[in-house]
Amino acid sequence: MLAASLSAYWGPRKLEEWRERQREKHDYGPRKELLLKLLKDPRFETRSLERLRLVTGTTKEECRRLLIEIGARGVSMTDDEEGWALIERFPFDRPI
């Protein structure tokens, strides 16, 4: 009984740790490229976090981390929706 309980806990945890190592191993390259492409699109100054994470297939936390790594910043969009933009296109001296 104890062994079953331990394996039920440790099995999924180890699997998730392995998946995280695999993602880090590949450095999220394709996802970062996709985020850059979306944020450099001249038709859109900002993009919602929801759209960015859906397109890249990431969680909110993963997406935010990748966005910061590529040089993006958070902004407030209409209806207080969380948005993101590249700092080079939406600098800090500009109001959020």
OpenMM code with the backbone's topology and positions (N, CA, C; nanometers):
from openmm import Vec3, app, unit

residues = "MET LEU ALA ALA SER LEU SER ALA TYR TRP GLY PRO ARG LYS LEU GLU GLU TRP ARG GLU ARG GLN ARG GLU LYS HIS ASP TYR GLY PRO ARG LYS GLU LEU LEU LEU LYS LEU LEU LYS ASP PRO ARG PHE GLU THR ARG SER LEU GLU ARG LEU ARG LEU VAL THR GLY THR THR LYS GLU GLU CYS ARG ARG LEU LEU ILE GLU ILE GLY ALA ARG GLY VAL SER MET THR ASP ASP GLU GLU GLY TRP ALA LEU ILE GLU ARG PHE PRO PHE ASP ARG PRO ILE".split()
positions = [
    Vec3(0.0821, -0.1193, 0.0000),
    Vec3(0.0000, 0.0000, 0.0000),
    Vec3(0.0867, 0.1261, 0.0000),
    Vec3(0.1898, 0.1258, 0.0826),
    Vec3(0.2792, 0.2407, 0.0879),
    Vec3(0.3530, 0.2580, -0.0447),
    Vec3(0.3949, 0.1466, -0.1023),
    Vec3(0.4659, 0.1532, -0.2304),
    Vec3(0.3759, 0.2105, -0.3397),
    Vec3(0.2509, 0.1719, -0.3400),
    Vec3(0.1567, 0.2235, -0.4401),
    Vec3(0.1354, 0.3734, -0.4219),
    Vec3(0.1255, 0.4167, -0.2984),
    Vec3(0.1071, 0.5594, -0.2710),
    Vec3(0.2294, 0.6395, -0.3142),
    Vec3(0.3476, 0.5867, -0.2829),
    Vec3(0.4701, 0.6567, -0.3212),
    Vec3(0.4859, 0.6639, -0.4723),
    Vec3(0.4593, 0.5534, -0.5403),
    Vec3(0.4741, 0.5555, -0.6864),
    Vec3(0.3688, 0.6443, -0.7517),
    Vec3(0.2504, 0.6528, -0.6919),
    Vec3(0.1463, 0.7403, -0.7464),
    Vec3(0.1872, 0.8862, -0.7346),
    Vec3(0.2655, 0.9175, -0.6324),
    Vec3(0.3131, 1.0546, -0.6147),
    Vec3(0.4398, 1.0807, -0.6953),
    Vec3(0.5381, 0.9939, -0.6809),
    Vec3(0.6689, 1.0172, -0.7425),
    Vec3(0.6699, 0.9953, -0.8929),
    Vec3(0.5897, 0.9031, -0.9433),
    Vec3(0.5878, 0.8769, -1.0870),
    Vec3(0.5551, 1.0001, -1.1691),
    Vec3(0.4377, 1.0623, -1.1450),
    Vec3(0.4035, 1.1835, -1.2209),
    Vec3(0.5005, 1.2993, -1.1953),
    Vec3(0.5504, 1.3087, -1.0729),
    Vec3(0.6439, 1.4167, -1.0416),
    Vec3(0.7737, 1.4008, -1.1201),
    Vec3(0.8261, 1.2804, -1.1241),
    Vec3(0.9494, 1.2543, -1.1990),
    Vec3(0.9282, 1.2799, -1.3485),
    Vec3(0.8113, 1.2403, -1.3984),
    Vec3(0.7800, 1.2634, -1.5394),
    Vec3(0.7787, 1.4131, -1.5700),
    Vec3(0.7174, 1.4917, -1.4835),
    Vec3(0.7123, 1.6357, -1.5045),
    Vec3(0.8517, 1.6979, -1.4961),
    Vec3(0.9330, 1.6512, -1.4043),
    Vec3(1.0707, 1.7006, -1.3950),
    Vec3(1.1483, 1.6673, -1.5219),
    Vec3(1.1281, 1.5478, -1.5749),
    Vec3(1.1949, 1.5075, -1.6987),
    Vec3(1.1501, 1.5969, -1.8143),
    Vec3(1.0194, 1.6219, -1.8230),
    Vec3(0.9678, 1.7088, -1.9298),
    Vec3(1.0266, 1.8487, -1.9208),
    Vec3(1.0380, 1.9009, -1.7991),
    Vec3(1.0963, 2.0342, -1.7810),
    Vec3(1.2420, 2.0364, -1.8264),
    Vec3(1.3171, 1.9331, -1.7920),
    Vec3(1.4567, 1.9258, -1.8357),
    Vec3(1.4662, 1.9197, -1.9875),
    Vec3(1.3753, 1.8466, -2.0506),
    Vec3(1.3755, 1.8375, -2.1963),
    Vec3(1.3453, 1.9725, -2.2597),
    Vec3(1.2490, 2.0439, -2.2023),
    Vec3(1.2153, 2.1766, -2.2553),
    Vec3(1.3339, 2.2713, -2.2405),
    Vec3(1.3962, 2.2705, -2.1231),
    Vec3(1.5111, 2.3576, -2.1013),
    Vec3(1.6280, 2.3184, -2.1910),
    Vec3(1.6415, 2.1886, -2.2138),
    Vec3(1.7497, 2.1388, -2.2991),
    Vec3(1.7384, 2.1964, -2.4400),
    Vec3(1.6181, 2.2091, -2.4881),
    Vec3(1.5953, 2.2623, -2.6225),
    Vec3(1.5829, 2.4145, -2.6219),
    Vec3(1.5942, 2.4753, -2.5032),
    Vec3(1.5974, 2.6200, -2.4861),
    Vec3(1.4768, 2.6916, -2.5463),
    Vec3(1.3702, 2.6237, -2.5634),
    Vec3(1.2469, 2.6852, -2.6134),
    Vec3(1.2677, 2.7599, -2.7456),
    Vec3(1.3699, 2.7263, -2.8206),
    Vec3(1.4022, 2.7967, -2.9438),
    Vec3(1.2843, 2.8254, -3.0347),
    Vec3(1.2105, 2.7240, -3.0772),
    Vec3(1.0986, 2.7494, -3.1687),
    Vec3(0.9904, 2.8387, -3.1073),
    Vec3(0.9664, 2.8234, -2.9795),
    Vec3(0.8649, 2.9067, -2.9139),
    Vec3(0.9101, 3.0512, -2.9061),
    Vec3(1.0377, 3.0729, -2.8763),
    Vec3(1.0897, 3.2097, -2.8726),
    Vec3(1.0812, 3.2737, -3.0102),
    Vec3(1.1140, 3.1993, -3.1137),
    Vec3(1.1061, 3.2517, -3.2505),
    Vec3(0.9625, 3.2888, -3.2850),
    Vec3(0.8694, 3.2046, -3.2450),
    Vec3(0.7287, 3.2321, -3.2728),
    Vec3(0.6812, 3.3557, -3.1974),
    Vec3(0.7225, 3.3697, -3.0718),
    Vec3(0.6864, 3.4896, -2.9955),
    Vec3(0.7423, 3.6147, -3.0610),
    Vec3(0.8675, 3.6088, -3.1044),
    Vec3(0.9272, 3.7246, -3.1726),
    Vec3(0.8518, 3.7594, -3.3000),
    Vec3(0.8156, 3.6586, -3.3751),
    Vec3(0.7409, 3.6825, -3.4993),
    Vec3(0.6073, 3.7503, -3.4695),
    Vec3(0.5384, 3.7030, -3.3680),
    Vec3(0.4092, 3.7615, -3.3314),
    Vec3(0.4245, 3.9057, -3.2835),
    Vec3(0.5278, 3.9316, -3.2033),
    Vec3(0.5448, 4.0651, -3.1468),
    Vec3(0.6070, 4.1646, -3.2443),
    Vec3(0.6693, 4.1165, -3.3506),
    Vec3(0.7265, 4.2063, -3.4521),
    Vec3(0.6300, 4.2347, -3.5667),
    Vec3(0.5160, 4.1695, -3.5670),
    Vec3(0.4161, 4.1912, -3.6716),
    Vec3(0.3745, 4.3386, -3.6698),
    Vec3(0.3978, 4.4114, -3.7790),
    Vec3(0.3690, 4.5550, -3.7797),
    Vec3(0.2202, 4.5891, -3.7642),
    Vec3(0.1338, 4.4936, -3.7837),
    Vec3(-0.0098, 4.5202, -3.7697),
    Vec3(-0.0535, 4.5329, -3.6239),
    Vec3(0.0283, 4.4804, -3.5317),
    Vec3(-0.0093, 4.4793, -3.3910),
    Vec3(0.1029, 4.5373, -3.3055),
    Vec3(0.0699, 4.6370, -3.2268),
    Vec3(0.1694, 4.6958, -3.1378),
    Vec3(0.1870, 4.6100, -3.0122),
    Vec3(0.0780, 4.5536, -2.9651),
    Vec3(0.0804, 4.4651, -2.8486),
    Vec3(0.0003, 4.3394, -2.8797),
    Vec3(0.0249, 4.2372, -2.8003),
    Vec3(-0.0495, 4.1112, -2.8122),
    Vec3(-0.0924, 4.0674, -2.6728),
    Vec3(-0.2080, 4.0061, -2.6638),
    Vec3(-0.2543, 3.9595, -2.5337),
    Vec3(-0.1765, 3.8347, -2.4921),
    Vec3(-0.1572, 3.8207, -2.3624),
    Vec3(-0.0894, 3.7019, -2.3106),
    Vec3(-0.1657, 3.5770, -2.3516),
    Vec3(-0.2958, 3.5854, -2.3494),
    Vec3(-0.3778, 3.4694, -2.3849),
    Vec3(-0.3484, 3.4235, -2.5272),
    Vec3(-0.3417, 3.5160, -2.6202),
    Vec3(-0.3130, 3.4824, -2.7602),
    Vec3(-0.1717, 3.4238, -2.7727),
    Vec3(-0.0744, 3.4875, -2.7074),
    Vec3(0.0642, 3.4415, -2.7161),
    Vec3(0.0810, 3.3005, -2.6608),
    Vec3(0.0180, 3.2729, -2.5484),
    Vec3(0.0341, 3.1403, -2.4891),
    Vec3(-0.0416, 3.0339, -2.5673),
    Vec3(-0.1549, 3.0692, -2.6234),
    Vec3(-0.2290, 2.9720, -2.7038),
    Vec3(-0.1523, 2.9350, -2.8309),
    Vec3(-0.0946, 3.0345, -2.8951),
    Vec3(-0.0197, 3.0097, -3.0186),
    Vec3(0.1060, 2.9273, -2.9918),
    Vec3(0.1726, 2.9532, -2.8784),
    Vec3(0.2977, 2.8834, -2.8484),
    Vec3(0.2779, 2.7537, -2.7710),
    Vec3(0.1575, 2.7306, -2.7207),
    Vec3(0.1325, 2.6084, -2.6456),
    Vec3(0.2013, 2.6053, -2.5109),
    Vec3(0.2066, 2.7192, -2.4434),
    Vec3(0.2725, 2.7270, -2.3139),
    Vec3(0.1725, 2.7662, -2.2056),
    Vec3(0.2132, 2.7466, -2.0812),
    Vec3(0.1327, 2.7956, -1.9698),
    Vec3(0.1582, 2.9454, -1.9562),
    Vec3(0.0791, 3.0115, -1.8746),
    Vec3(0.1000, 3.1552, -1.8535),
    Vec3(0.2392, 3.1826, -1.7982),
    Vec3(0.2823, 3.1023, -1.7015),
    Vec3(0.4134, 3.1233, -1.6398),
    Vec3(0.5268, 3.1006, -1.7402),
    Vec3(0.5168, 2.9931, -1.8180),
    Vec3(0.6203, 2.9653, -1.9198),
    Vec3(0.6261, 3.0772, -2.0219),
    Vec3(0.5099, 3.1211, -2.0657),
    Vec3(0.5033, 3.2250, -2.1682),
    Vec3(0.5636, 3.3551, -2.1163),
    Vec3(0.5296, 3.3927, -1.9933),
    Vec3(0.5869, 3.5151, -1.9356),
    Vec3(0.7396, 3.5057, -1.9280),
    Vec3(0.7901, 3.3911, -1.8870),
    Vec3(0.9349, 3.3730, -1.8760),
    Vec3(1.0021, 3.3879, -2.0124),
    Vec3(0.9437, 3.3256, -2.1141),
    Vec3(0.9989, 3.3359, -2.2489),
    Vec3(0.9928, 3.4786, -2.3015),
    Vec3(0.8842, 3.5474, -2.2728),
    Vec3(0.8691, 3.6854, -2.3182),
    Vec3(0.9766, 3.7752, -2.2577),
    Vec3(1.0033, 3.7579, -2.1304),
    Vec3(1.1077, 3.8377, -2.0660),
    Vec3(1.2434, 3.8047, -2.1274),
    Vec3(1.2668, 3.6774, -2.1558),
    Vec3(1.3946, 3.6362, -2.2142),
    Vec3(1.4178, 3.6953, -2.3533),
    Vec3(1.3113, 3.7204, -2.4282),
    Vec3(1.3283, 3.7752, -2.5628),
    Vec3(1.3245, 3.9280, -2.5651),
    Vec3(1.3093, 3.9907, -2.4478),
    Vec3(1.3111, 4.1368, -2.4426),
    Vec3(1.1755, 4.2012, -2.4566),
    Vec3(1.0738, 4.1389, -2.4003),
    Vec3(0.9393, 4.1960, -2.4043),
    Vec3(0.9020, 4.2479, -2.2651),
    Vec3(0.7995, 4.3294, -2.2617),
    Vec3(0.7489, 4.3831, -2.1354),
    Vec3(0.5979, 4.3729, -2.1318),
    Vec3(0.5455, 4.3685, -2.0114),
    Vec3(0.4014, 4.3629, -1.9949),
    Vec3(0.3391, 4.5005, -2.0087),
    Vec3(0.2176, 4.5039, -2.0627),
    Vec3(0.1419, 4.6282, -2.0778),
    Vec3(-0.0045, 4.5998, -2.0461),
    Vec3(-0.0773, 4.7048, -2.0137),
    Vec3(-0.2212, 4.6912, -1.9931),
    Vec3(-0.2916, 4.7203, -2.1244),
    Vec3(-0.3814, 4.6317, -2.1601),
    Vec3(-0.4594, 4.6508, -2.2819),
    Vec3(-0.5995, 4.6952, -2.2428),
    Vec3(-0.6862, 4.7115, -2.3386),
    Vec3(-0.8232, 4.7490, -2.3078),
    Vec3(-0.8862, 4.6438, -2.2175),
    Vec3(-0.9802, 4.6852, -2.1385),
    Vec3(-1.0490, 4.5969, -2.0436),
    Vec3(-0.9521, 4.5331, -1.9444),
    Vec3(-0.8415, 4.6004, -1.9140),
    Vec3(-0.7409, 4.5529, -1.8187),
    Vec3(-0.6857, 4.4145, -1.8532),
    Vec3(-0.6848, 4.3816, -1.9805),
    Vec3(-0.6272, 4.2541, -2.0251),
    Vec3(-0.4750, 4.2650, -2.0251),
    Vec3(-0.4086, 4.1578, -1.9844),
    Vec3(-0.2625, 4.1554, -1.9829),
    Vec3(-0.2101, 4.1428, -2.1246),
    Vec3(-0.1255, 4.2356, -2.1618),
    Vec3(-0.0653, 4.2334, -2.2941),
    Vec3(0.0851, 4.2397, -2.2849),
    Vec3(0.1518, 4.2129, -2.3982),
    Vec3(0.2980, 4.2150, -2.4048),
    Vec3(0.3409, 4.2803, -2.5339),
    Vec3(0.4561, 4.3468, -2.5268),
    Vec3(0.5143, 4.4121, -2.6443),
    Vec3(0.6655, 4.4074, -2.6312),
    Vec3(0.7338, 4.4105, -2.7434),
    Vec3(0.8794, 4.4174, -2.7395),
    Vec3(0.9217, 4.5546, -2.6876),
    Vec3(1.0219, 4.5569, -2.6016),
    Vec3(1.0694, 4.6826, -2.5442),
    Vec3(1.1187, 4.7757, -2.6544),
    Vec3(1.1789, 4.7221, -2.7588),
    Vec3(1.2284, 4.8064, -2.8687),
    Vec3(1.1148, 4.8775, -2.9408),
    Vec3(0.9955, 4.8203, -2.9389),
    Vec3(0.8800, 4.8822, -3.0050),
    Vec3(0.7928, 4.9603, -2.9079),
    Vec3(0.8009, 4.9295, -2.7791),
    Vec3(0.7168, 4.9902, -2.6768),
    Vec3(0.8066, 5.0173, -2.5555),
    Vec3(0.8935, 5.1209, -2.5626),
    Vec3(0.9936, 5.1447, -2.4568),
    Vec3(0.9325, 5.1814, -2.3224),
    Vec3(1.0151, 5.1747, -2.2190),
    Vec3(0.9694, 5.1993, -2.0830),
    Vec3(0.9277, 5.3442, -2.0583),
    Vec3(0.9796, 5.4378, -2.1352),
    Vec3(0.9406, 5.5773, -2.1137),
    Vec3(0.8010, 5.6072, -2.1691),
    Vec3(0.7427, 5.5106, -2.2307),
    Vec3(0.6071, 5.5219, -2.2830),
    Vec3(0.5109, 5.4670, -2.1790),
    Vec3(0.3984, 5.5323, -2.1552),
    Vec3(0.3051, 5.4842, -2.0535),
    Vec3(0.2499, 5.3451, -2.0871),
    Vec3(0.2248, 5.2698, -1.9822),
    Vec3(0.1715, 5.1340, -2.0000),
    Vec3(0.0259, 5.1408, -2.0385),
] * unit.nanometer
topology = app.Topology()
chain = topology.addChain("A")
for resn in residues:
    res = topology.addResidue(resn, chain)
    for name in ("N", "CA", "C"):
        topology.addAtom(name, app.Element.getBySymbol(name[0]), res)
